[in-house]
Amino acid sequence: MTPAILLLTQHAITFNIHDYVHQSNAKDYGLEAVAALNLPADQVFKTLVCELTPKELVVAVLPVSAQLNFKALAQAAGRKKARLAAQKHVESATGYILGGVSPLAQKKGLRTYIDITAEDHTTIFISAGRRGLEIEIAPKDLLDVTNAHYARLASAN
């Protein structure tokens, strides 16, 4: 049971858990989940923690089949620039390790932005808070429980 799963349970949100055996040599955790669970890559979403200023972090949730458009994230957040946060800052702010960062139940309440393409799906898959464990959830439920905003964040690979 991860903090993300506990949060959804406490809020009585409908979700499903999907697990798979994480391969320690995996280089792309999102694509590993796609392959292991036999899912469309545009339905599995990755969680990226980004830095807007040296002390301001935000979360971007977007399909693993896309790359983050940093300028679009910065604009959505009302800032000029965004970049990936350093691993130590990600793990400190979220309480999760890279490859298992969930947008749910993070240590610090970070502003969250979900790519607008999530609305194209009845459910999406996000990290449950550890490698090899995914949560299937309705995008609207994720939006509500994280107090997130939809934004056009993705650039196609």
VOKE-216352 format. One line per field, with one value per atom (N, C-alpha, C, O): atom name; residue number from 1; x, y, z. Coordinates in nm, 3 decimals. Layout:
% VOKE-216352
atome	(CA	...)
num	(NUM	...)
xx	(X	...)
yy	(Y	...)
zz	(Z	...)
//
This chain:
% VOKE-216352
atome	(N	CA	C	O	N	CA	C	O	N	CA	C	O	N	CA	C	O	N	CA	C	O	N	CA	C	O	N	CA	C	O	N	CA	C	O	N	CA	C	O	N	CA	C	O	N	CA	C	O	N	CA	C	O	N	CA	C	O	N	CA	C	O	N	CA	C	O	N	CA	C	O	N	CA	C	O	N	CA	C	O	N	CA	C	O	N	CA	C	O	N	CA	C	O	N	CA	C	O	N	CA	C	O	N	CA	C	O	N	CA	C	O	N	CA	C	O	N	CA	C	O	N	CA	C	O	N	CA	C	O	N	CA	C	O	N	CA	C	O	N	CA	C	O	N	CA	C	O	N	CA	C	O	N	CA	C	O	N	CA	C	O	N	CA	C	O	N	CA	C	O	N	CA	C	O	N	CA	C	O	N	CA	C	O	N	CA	C	O	N	CA	C	O	N	CA	C	O	N	CA	C	O	N	CA	C	O	N	CA	C	O	N	CA	C	O	N	CA	C	O	N	CA	C	O	N	CA	C	O	N	CA	C	O	N	CA	C	O	N	CA	C	O	N	CA	C	O	N	CA	C	O	N	CA	C	O	N	CA	C	O	N	CA	C	O	N	CA	C	O	N	CA	C	O	N	CA	C	O	N	CA	C	O	N	CA	C	O	N	CA	C	O	N	CA	C	O	N	CA	C	O	N	CA	C	O	N	CA	C	O	N	CA	C	O	N	CA	C	O	N	CA	C	O	N	CA	C	O	N	CA	C	O	N	CA	C	O	N	CA	C	O	N	CA	C	O	N	CA	C	O	N	CA	C	O	N	CA	C	O	N	CA	C	O	N	CA	C	O	N	CA	C	O	N	CA	C	O	N	CA	C	O	N	CA	C	O	N	CA	C	O	N	CA	C	O	N	CA	C	O	N	CA	C	O	N	CA	C	O	N	CA	C	O	N	CA	C	O	N	CA	C	O	N	CA	C	O	N	CA	C	O	N	CA	C	O	N	CA	C	O	N	CA	C	O	N	CA	C	O	N	CA	C	O	N	CA	C	O	N	CA	C	O	N	CA	C	O	N	CA	C	O	N	CA	C	O	N	CA	C	O	N	CA	C	O	N	CA	C	O	N	CA	C	O	N	CA	C	O	N	CA	C	O	N	CA	C	O	N	CA	C	O	N	CA	C	O	N	CA	C	O	N	CA	C	O	N	CA	C	O	N	CA	C	O	N	CA	C	O	N	CA	C	O	N	CA	C	O	N	CA	C	O	N	CA	C	O	N	CA	C	O	N	CA	C	O	N	CA	C	O	N	CA	C	O	N	CA	C	O	N	CA	C	O	N	CA	C	O	N	CA	C	O	N	CA	C	O	N	CA	C	O	N	CA	C	O	N	CA	C	O	N	CA	C	O	N	CA	C	O	N	CA	C	O	N	CA	C	O	N	CA	C	O	N	CA	C	O	N	CA	C	O	N	CA	C	O	N	CA	C	O	N	CA	C	O	N	CA	C	O	N	CA	C	O	N	CA	C	O	N	CA	C	O	N	CA	C	O	N	CA	C	O	N	CA	C	O	N	CA	C	O	N	CA	C	O	N	CA	C	O	N	CA	C	O)
num	(1	1	1	1	2	2	2	2	3	3	3	3	4	4	4	4	5	5	5	5	6	6	6	6	7	7	7	7	8	8	8	8	9	9	9	9	10	10	10	10	11	11	11	11	12	12	12	12	13	13	13	13	14	14	14	14	15	15	15	15	16	16	16	16	17	17	17	17	18	18	18	18	19	19	19	19	20	20	20	20	21	21	21	21	22	22	22	22	23	23	23	23	24	24	24	24	25	25	25	25	26	26	26	26	27	27	27	27	28	28	28	28	29	29	29	29	30	30	30	30	31	31	31	31	32	32	32	32	33	33	33	33	34	34	34	34	35	35	35	35	36	36	36	36	37	37	37	37	38	38	38	38	39	39	39	39	40	40	40	40	41	41	41	41	42	42	42	42	43	43	43	43	44	44	44	44	45	45	45	45	46	46	46	46	47	47	47	47	48	48	48	48	49	49	49	49	50	50	50	50	51	51	51	51	52	52	52	52	53	53	53	53	54	54	54	54	55	55	55	55	56	56	56	56	57	57	57	57	58	58	58	58	59	59	59	59	60	60	60	60	61	61	61	61	62	62	62	62	63	63	63	63	64	64	64	64	65	65	65	65	66	66	66	66	67	67	67	67	68	68	68	68	69	69	69	69	70	70	70	70	71	71	71	71	72	72	72	72	73	73	73	73	74	74	74	74	75	75	75	75	76	76	76	76	77	77	77	77	78	78	78	78	79	79	79	79	80	80	80	80	81	81	81	81	82	82	82	82	83	83	83	83	84	84	84	84	85	85	85	85	86	86	86	86	87	87	87	87	88	88	88	88	89	89	89	89	90	90	90	90	91	91	91	91	92	92	92	92	93	93	93	93	94	94	94	94	95	95	95	95	96	96	96	96	97	97	97	97	98	98	98	98	99	99	99	99	100	100	100	100	101	101	101	101	102	102	102	102	103	103	103	103	104	104	104	104	105	105	105	105	106	106	106	106	107	107	107	107	108	108	108	108	109	109	109	109	110	110	110	110	111	111	111	111	112	112	112	112	113	113	113	113	114	114	114	114	115	115	115	115	116	116	116	116	117	117	117	117	118	118	118	118	119	119	119	119	120	120	120	120	121	121	121	121	122	122	122	122	123	123	123	123	124	124	124	124	125	125	125	125	126	126	126	126	127	127	127	127	128	128	128	128	129	129	129	129	130	130	130	130	131	131	131	131	132	132	132	132	133	133	133	133	134	134	134	134	135	135	135	135	136	136	136	136	137	137	137	137	138	138	138	138	139	139	139	139	140	140	140	140	141	141	141	141	142	142	142	142	143	143	143	143	144	144	144	144	145	145	145	145	146	146	146	146	147	147	147	147	148	148	148	148	149	149	149	149	150	150	150	150	151	151	151	151	152	152	152	152	153	153	153	153	154	154	154	154	155	155	155	155	156	156	156	156	157	157	157	157)
xx	(0.086	0.000	0.090	0.174	0.071	0.151	0.068	-0.055	0.132	0.054	-0.049	-0.157	-0.015	-0.108	-0.234	-0.345	-0.217	-0.331	-0.414	-0.537	-0.347	-0.418	-0.501	-0.615	-0.446	-0.519	-0.647	-0.754	-0.637	-0.755	-0.858	-0.979	-0.812	-0.902	-0.974	-1.095	-0.901	-0.960	-1.064	-1.161	-1.046	-1.140	-1.249	-1.331	-1.250	-1.350	-1.354	-1.462	-1.236	-1.226	-1.209	-1.131	-1.280	-1.271	-1.139	-1.103	-1.067	-0.941	-0.909	-0.968	-0.818	-0.768	-0.617	-0.552	-0.562	-0.417	-0.370	-0.432	-0.260	-0.198	-0.050	0.020	-0.004	0.137	0.208	0.147	0.337	0.423	0.560	0.591	0.642	0.776	0.867	0.895	0.913	1.003	1.139	1.194	1.193	1.327	1.429	1.420	1.526	1.623	1.705	1.760	1.712	1.789	1.703	1.750	1.578	1.488	1.539	1.575	1.541	1.589	1.473	1.488	1.358	1.240	1.127	1.067	1.097	0.999	0.859	0.784	0.822	0.689	0.671	0.569	0.769	0.760	0.770	0.716	0.837	0.841	0.699	0.657	0.625	0.487	0.399	0.316	0.417	0.341	0.360	0.263	0.486	0.517	0.469	0.409	0.497	0.463	0.312	0.266	0.236	0.090	0.014	-0.108	0.090	0.032	-0.074	-0.189	-0.032	-0.121	-0.079	0.037	-0.172	-0.134	-0.048	-0.078	0.058	0.151	0.088	0.136	-0.019	-0.082	-0.181	-0.239	-0.200	-0.289	-0.212	-0.270	-0.082	0.004	0.072	0.136	0.056	0.106	0.223	0.221	0.324	0.439	0.423	0.351	0.491	0.487	0.626	0.723	0.635	0.763	0.755	0.659	0.854	0.861	0.958	1.072	0.910	0.988	1.008	0.930	1.113	1.150	1.115	1.154	1.040	1.007	1.103	1.148	1.133	1.235	1.314	1.272	1.427	1.505	1.427	1.466	1.321	1.248	1.104	1.030	1.064	0.926	0.921	0.970	0.859	0.844	0.698	0.607	0.677	0.544	0.550	0.657	0.432	0.421	0.354	0.253	0.411	0.353	0.321	0.406	0.198	0.154	0.116	0.024	0.187	0.166	0.194	0.259	0.145	0.165	0.313	0.396	0.344	0.482	0.524	0.643	0.427	0.456	0.493	0.517	0.496	0.523	0.637	0.675	0.690	0.791	0.725	0.633	0.774	0.721	0.769	0.887	0.676	0.707	0.725	0.626	0.848	0.878	0.821	0.776	0.822	0.767	0.616	0.565	0.547	0.403	0.373	0.278	0.454	0.435	0.458	0.378	0.565	0.594	0.480	0.438	0.430	0.320	0.195	0.129	0.163	0.047	0.060	-0.039	0.184	0.211	0.233	0.254	0.229	0.247	0.391	0.417	0.483	0.626	0.692	0.628	0.819	0.890	0.960	0.969	1.010	1.089	1.053	1.004	1.077	1.064	1.174	1.217	1.218	1.315	1.294	1.231	1.347	1.335	1.407	1.515	1.347	1.409	1.514	1.505	1.613	1.718	1.658	1.562	1.716	1.666	1.648	1.546	1.743	1.732	1.613	1.548	1.583	1.468	1.336	1.239	1.335	1.216	1.184	1.071	1.284	1.261	1.229	1.149	1.289	1.262	1.120	1.051	1.077	0.945	0.831	0.722	0.857	0.748	0.746	0.639	0.862	0.870	0.880	0.879	0.890	0.900	1.035	1.098	1.078	1.202	1.171	1.059	1.268	1.249	1.206	1.255	1.114	1.059	0.937	0.867	0.912	0.796	0.727	0.656	0.748	0.687	0.540	0.508	0.454	0.311	0.269	0.327	0.169	0.118	0.031	-0.014	0.008	-0.080	0.000	0.106	-0.052	0.001	0.149	0.224	0.191	0.330	0.353	0.259	0.477	0.508	0.469	0.410	0.502	0.469	0.356	0.353	0.266	0.156	0.201	0.201	0.240	0.289	0.176	0.089	0.177	0.079	0.097	0.209	-0.014	-0.010	-0.083	-0.191	-0.022	-0.079	-0.084	0.015	-0.201	-0.222	-0.244	-0.322	-0.174	-0.189	-0.334	-0.400	-0.381	-0.520	-0.562	-0.681	-0.466	-0.500	-0.555	-0.612	-0.540	-0.598	-0.749	-0.810	-0.808	-0.953	-0.999	-1.119	-0.908	-0.942	-0.968	-1.013	-0.940	-0.948	-1.050	-1.068	-1.115	-1.204	-1.121	-1.158	-1.008	-0.913	-0.772	-0.745	-0.683	-0.541	-0.466	-0.521	-0.340	-0.256	-0.146	-0.080	-0.128	-0.025	0.050	0.002	0.166	0.242	0.167	0.107	0.172	0.109	0.205	0.170	0.327	0.422	0.539	0.620	0.549	0.668	0.680	0.581	0.801	0.826	0.754	0.759	0.686	0.616	0.472	0.408	0.421	0.284	0.216	0.263	0.104	0.030	-0.112	-0.171	-0.165	-0.304	-0.378	-0.333	-0.492	-0.582	-0.693	-0.763	-0.709	-0.800	-0.865	-0.805	-0.985	-1.049	-0.975	-0.944	-0.946	-0.873	-0.939	-0.869	-1.070	-1.141	-1.117	-1.102	-1.112	-1.085	-0.943	-0.920	-0.847	-0.710	-0.703	-0.637	-0.769	-0.773	-0.828	-0.771	-0.939	-1.004	-0.919	-0.903	-0.866	-0.795	-0.660	-0.609	-0.604	-0.476	-0.495	-0.398	-0.619	-0.647	-0.567	-0.516	-0.557	-0.476	-0.552	-0.671	-0.480	-0.537	-0.497	-0.387	-0.587	-0.551	-0.474	-0.503	-0.376	-0.299	-0.242	-0.226	-0.212	-0.149	0.001	0.070	0.051	0.188	0.280	0.402	0.222	0.301	0.344	0.272	0.464	0.512	0.528	0.589	0.476	0.487	0.633	0.714	0.665	0.803	0.836	0.947)
yy	(-0.118	0.000	0.124	0.141	0.208	0.329	0.448	0.437	0.562	0.681	0.719	0.767	0.699	0.732	0.646	0.697	0.519	0.427	0.460	0.460	0.488	0.525	0.652	0.659	0.750	0.874	0.848	0.899	0.770	0.740	0.662	0.685	0.571	0.492	0.582	0.569	0.673	0.766	0.856	0.893	0.891	0.979	0.901	0.959	0.769	0.682	0.703	0.707	0.715	0.733	0.596	0.513	0.573	0.447	0.441	0.534	0.330	0.311	0.162	0.083	0.125	-0.013	-0.010	0.085	-0.114	-0.128	-0.232	-0.337	-0.201	-0.294	-0.305	-0.204	-0.426	-0.440	-0.527	-0.607	-0.510	-0.586	-0.594	-0.520	-0.683	-0.699	-0.595	-0.598	-0.502	-0.397	-0.458	-0.534	-0.423	-0.468	-0.364	-0.248	-0.402	-0.306	-0.237	-0.129	-0.297	-0.234	-0.146	-0.097	-0.126	-0.041	0.103	0.157	0.163	0.300	0.400	0.516	0.354	0.440	0.372	0.276	0.421	0.355	0.357	0.260	0.464	0.474	0.373	0.305	0.364	0.269	0.125	0.034	0.105	-0.027	-0.067	-0.181	0.026	-0.002	-0.030	-0.121	0.047	0.027	-0.115	-0.185	-0.158	-0.291	-0.402	-0.500	-0.385	-0.490	-0.510	-0.623	-0.402	-0.410	-0.413	-0.421	-0.407	-0.412	-0.303	-0.330	-0.180	-0.064	0.032	0.032	0.114	0.219	0.324	0.366	0.366	0.462	0.597	0.671	0.631	0.760	0.755	0.857	0.636	0.622	0.609	0.619	0.586	0.577	0.713	0.762	0.772	0.907	0.905	0.834	0.986	1.000	1.124	1.217	1.125	1.237	1.299	1.235	1.424	1.496	1.612	1.690	1.624	1.738	1.838	1.805	1.960	2.064	2.183	2.207	2.255	2.374	2.497	2.509	2.587	2.714	2.823	2.906	2.823	2.910	2.818	2.705	2.863	2.773	2.711	2.604	2.774	2.718	2.679	2.635	2.694	2.664	2.544	2.549	2.436	2.314	2.296	2.336	2.236	2.200	2.059	2.006	2.001	1.866	1.873	1.941	1.802	1.788	1.641	1.554	1.612	1.475	1.467	1.536	1.384	1.377	1.237	1.158	1.205	1.070	1.036	1.121	0.907	0.863	0.868	0.865	0.876	0.882	1.024	1.046	1.118	1.258	1.314	1.257	1.425	1.498	1.623	1.679	1.666	1.786	1.910	1.924	1.998	2.128	2.222	2.269	2.248	2.327	2.468	2.523	2.524	2.659	2.659	2.752	2.556	2.547	2.528	2.587	2.449	2.430	2.563	2.601	2.632	2.760	2.858	2.929	2.863	2.954	2.917	3.005	2.788	2.744	2.783	2.814	2.781	2.813	2.963	3.005	3.042	3.185	3.227	3.328	3.149	3.180	3.187	3.159	3.224	3.238	3.111	3.083	3.033	2.915	2.798	2.816	2.680	2.557	2.462	2.464	2.380	2.276	2.161	2.178	2.045	1.932	1.964	2.023	1.924	1.944	1.836	1.726	1.869	1.773	1.657	1.675	1.540	1.420	1.440	1.398	1.502	1.518	1.605	1.582	1.707	1.793	1.719	1.735	1.637	1.558	1.464	1.459	1.389	1.289	1.353	1.299	1.466	1.537	1.594	1.584	1.652	1.716	1.616	1.640	1.503	1.408	1.292	1.238	1.252	1.133	1.006	0.896	1.019	0.904	0.904	1.009	0.785	0.776	0.790	0.759	0.835	0.848	0.714	0.608	0.722	0.600	0.550	0.460	0.610	0.572	0.694	0.685	0.809	0.933	0.936	0.930	0.944	0.955	1.100	1.174	1.144	1.279	1.289	1.397	1.176	1.169	1.159	1.096	1.221	1.207	1.237	1.164	1.344	1.385	1.455	1.508	1.455	1.518	1.665	1.713	1.737	1.879	1.894	1.824	1.983	2.008	2.092	2.215	2.027	2.098	2.121	2.036	2.239	2.265	2.160	2.124	2.112	2.003	2.042	2.102	2.008	2.032	1.900	1.827	1.870	1.744	1.778	1.867	1.705	1.731	1.710	1.615	1.800	1.803	1.673	1.640	1.599	1.473	1.368	1.268	1.388	1.294	1.287	1.183	1.398	1.401	1.311	1.284	1.265	1.177	1.034	0.950	1.005	0.868	0.858	0.951	0.743	0.714	0.698	0.747	0.628	0.613	0.632	0.610	0.673	0.681	0.604	0.573	0.575	0.502	0.596	0.662	0.600	0.682	0.596	0.490	0.640	0.565	0.563	0.662	0.448	0.431	0.465	0.456	0.504	0.544	0.450	0.466	0.352	0.269	0.207	0.190	0.174	0.113	-0.022	-0.101	-0.045	-0.172	-0.171	-0.275	-0.053	-0.043	0.079	0.192	0.056	0.162	0.171	0.070	0.292	0.317	0.353	0.438	0.289	0.325	0.409	0.365	0.529	0.626	0.712	0.736	0.758	0.853	0.986	1.033	1.047	1.175	1.281	1.355	1.289	1.389	1.365	1.460	1.238	1.207	1.249	1.302	1.224	1.268	1.419	1.473	1.486	1.632	1.685	1.776	1.627	1.673	1.647	1.736	1.526	1.490	1.562	1.579	1.604	1.677	1.828	1.904	1.873	2.015	2.067	2.179	1.984	2.015	2.101	2.130	2.140	2.213	2.139	2.084	2.138	2.085	2.192	2.311	2.148	2.238	2.157	2.035	2.224	2.156	2.155	2.255	2.040	2.030	1.950	1.967	1.863	1.764	1.811	1.881	1.770	1.779	1.634	1.555	1.598	1.459	1.422	1.504	1.298	1.248	1.235	1.195)
zz	(0.000	0.000	0.000	0.088	-0.098	-0.108	-0.061	-0.052	-0.032	0.004	-0.102	-0.069	-0.229	-0.338	-0.329	-0.343	-0.306	-0.295	-0.171	-0.176	-0.063	0.061	0.040	0.087	-0.029	-0.054	-0.132	-0.097	-0.239	-0.320	-0.241	-0.255	-0.158	-0.074	0.026	0.045	0.089	0.186	0.123	0.189	-0.003	-0.073	-0.147	-0.219	-0.130	-0.195	-0.346	-0.406	-0.407	-0.551	-0.616	-0.567	-0.723	-0.795	-0.871	-0.943	-0.854	-0.925	-0.929	-0.854	-1.015	-1.023	-1.014	-1.059	-0.955	-0.943	-1.044	-1.061	-1.110	-1.205	-1.168	-1.159	-1.146	-1.112	-1.214	-1.285	-1.220	-1.310	-1.246	-1.153	-1.297	-1.243	-1.307	-1.426	-1.223	-1.271	-1.301	-1.222	-1.416	-1.455	-1.414	-1.455	-1.334	-1.281	-1.390	-1.367	-1.508	-1.618	-1.707	-1.809	-1.671	-1.752	-1.752	-1.647	-1.869	-1.881	-1.887	-1.850	-1.934	-1.944	-1.870	-1.920	-1.750	-1.663	-1.722	-1.708	-1.787	-1.847	-1.959	-1.965	-2.048	-2.158	-2.108	-2.170	-1.997	-1.935	-1.893	-1.915	-1.833	-1.791	-1.913	-1.910	-2.020	-2.143	-2.193	-2.223	-2.203	-2.255	-2.161	-2.204	-2.032	-1.935	-1.921	-1.900	-1.932	-1.913	-2.046	-2.049	-2.158	-2.292	-2.310	-2.343	-2.287	-2.292	-2.403	-2.444	-2.452	-2.547	-2.477	-2.365	-2.541	-2.480	-2.451	-2.365	-2.522	-2.496	-2.379	-2.343	-2.321	-2.206	-2.075	-1.967	-2.085	-1.966	-1.950	-2.043	-1.832	-1.808	-1.710	-1.610	-1.741	-1.654	-1.569	-1.605	-1.457	-1.364	-1.361	-1.321	-1.403	-1.403	-1.306	-1.308	-1.222	-1.130	-1.192	-1.225	-1.207	-1.273	-1.182	-1.089	-1.210	-1.133	-1.216	-1.332	-1.155	-1.221	-1.176	-1.256	-1.048	-0.989	-0.897	-0.874	-0.844	-0.759	-0.642	-0.593	-0.598	-0.484	-0.518	-0.430	-0.644	-0.682	-0.776	-0.889	-0.727	-0.806	-0.845	-0.772	-0.961	-1.006	-1.065	-1.093	-1.081	-1.136	-1.273	-1.290	-1.369	-1.502	-1.523	-1.503	-1.563	-1.587	-1.735	-1.780	-1.810	-1.954	-2.007	-1.939	-2.126	-2.180	-2.193	-2.224	-2.169	-2.186	-2.332	-2.363	-2.423	-2.566	-2.611	-2.730	-2.519	-2.554	-2.471	-2.368	-2.517	-2.441	-2.385	-2.445	-2.271	-2.208	-2.283	-2.312	-2.313	-2.371	-2.250	-2.193	-2.213	-2.093	-2.101	-2.001	-2.220	-2.237	-2.209	-2.146	-2.254	-2.232	-2.083	-2.031	-2.014	-1.870	-1.797	-1.712	-1.831	-1.767	-1.790	-1.698	-1.911	-1.943	-1.862	-1.808	-1.852	-1.775	-1.628	-1.562	-1.579	-1.439	-1.415	-1.302	-1.522	-1.508	-1.485	-1.419	-1.538	-1.523	-1.661	-1.762	-1.663	-1.790	-1.834	-1.953	-1.737	-1.770	-1.679	-1.568	-1.732	-1.653	-1.698	-1.813	-1.606	-1.639	-1.541	-1.437	-1.575	-1.484	-1.354	-1.354	-1.245	-1.113	-1.091	-1.146	-1.011	-0.977	-0.897	-0.822	-0.913	-0.847	-0.697	-0.642	-0.631	-0.485	-0.448	-0.346	-0.530	-0.504	-0.530	-0.456	-0.636	-0.668	-0.552	-0.504	-0.509	-0.405	-0.271	-0.194	-0.241	-0.117	-0.114	-0.013	-0.225	-0.232	-0.241	-0.189	-0.308	-0.331	-0.233	-0.203	-0.183	-0.100	-0.182	-0.126	-0.312	-0.402	-0.473	-0.487	-0.518	-0.595	-0.744	-0.787	-0.821	-0.966	-1.024	-0.985	-1.116	-1.175	-1.099	-1.145	-0.983	-0.903	-0.846	-0.746	-0.909	-0.860	-0.903	-1.021	-0.804	-0.831	-0.816	-0.736	-0.892	-0.872	-0.746	-0.709	-0.682	-0.564	-0.435	-0.431	-0.330	-0.193	-0.182	-0.117	-0.246	-0.235	-0.101	-0.042	-0.053	0.075	0.078	0.175	-0.029	-0.039	-0.140	-0.241	-0.113	-0.205	-0.323	-0.316	-0.430	-0.548	-0.647	-0.666	-0.711	-0.816	-0.925	-0.961	-0.976	-1.073	-1.200	-1.196	-1.313	-1.445	-1.520	-1.527	-1.574	-1.647	-1.793	-1.827	-1.880	-2.023	-2.064	-2.022	-2.147	-2.193	-2.261	-2.263	-2.316	-2.384	-2.288	-2.332	-2.158	-2.061	-2.080	-2.057	-2.122	-2.142	-2.256	-2.269	-2.339	-2.451	-2.405	-2.484	-2.280	-2.228	-2.114	-2.036	-2.107	-1.994	-1.867	-1.760	-1.880	-1.770	-1.824	-1.942	-1.733	-1.764	-1.656	-1.550	-1.683	-1.589	-1.540	-1.619	-1.409	-1.347	-1.247	-1.207	-1.206	-1.106	-0.974	-0.931	-0.911	-0.779	-0.667	-0.549	-0.702	-0.599	-0.582	-0.490	-0.670	-0.673	-0.811	-0.883	-0.847	-0.977	-0.984	-0.890	-1.096	-1.115	-1.066	-1.060	-1.030	-0.979	-1.039	-1.023	-1.109	-1.176	-1.122	-1.083	-1.120	-1.084	-1.213	-1.290	-1.234	-1.344	-1.283	-1.192	-1.334	-1.273	-1.381	-1.486	-1.356	-1.447	-1.439	-1.330	-1.553	-1.552	-1.463	-1.394	-1.465	-1.384	-1.235	-1.158	-1.194	-1.053	-1.015	-0.907	-1.105	-1.079	-1.070	-0.981	-1.161	-1.162	-1.029	-0.969	-0.985	-0.862	-0.738	-0.654	-0.725	-0.602	-0.590	-0.479	-0.701	-0.698	-0.709	-0.703	-0.724	-0.748	-0.867	-0.866	-0.968	-1.086	-1.186	-1.170	-1.290	-1.403	-1.530	-1.539	-1.627	-1.758	-1.834	-1.824	-1.911	-1.997	-2.113	-2.102	-2.220	-2.334	-2.305	-2.323	-2.259	-2.212	-2.305	-2.302	-2.385	-2.458	-2.597	-2.668	-2.630	-2.767	-2.813	-2.742	-2.926	-2.973	-2.992	-3.033	-2.960	-2.978	-3.125	-3.160)
//
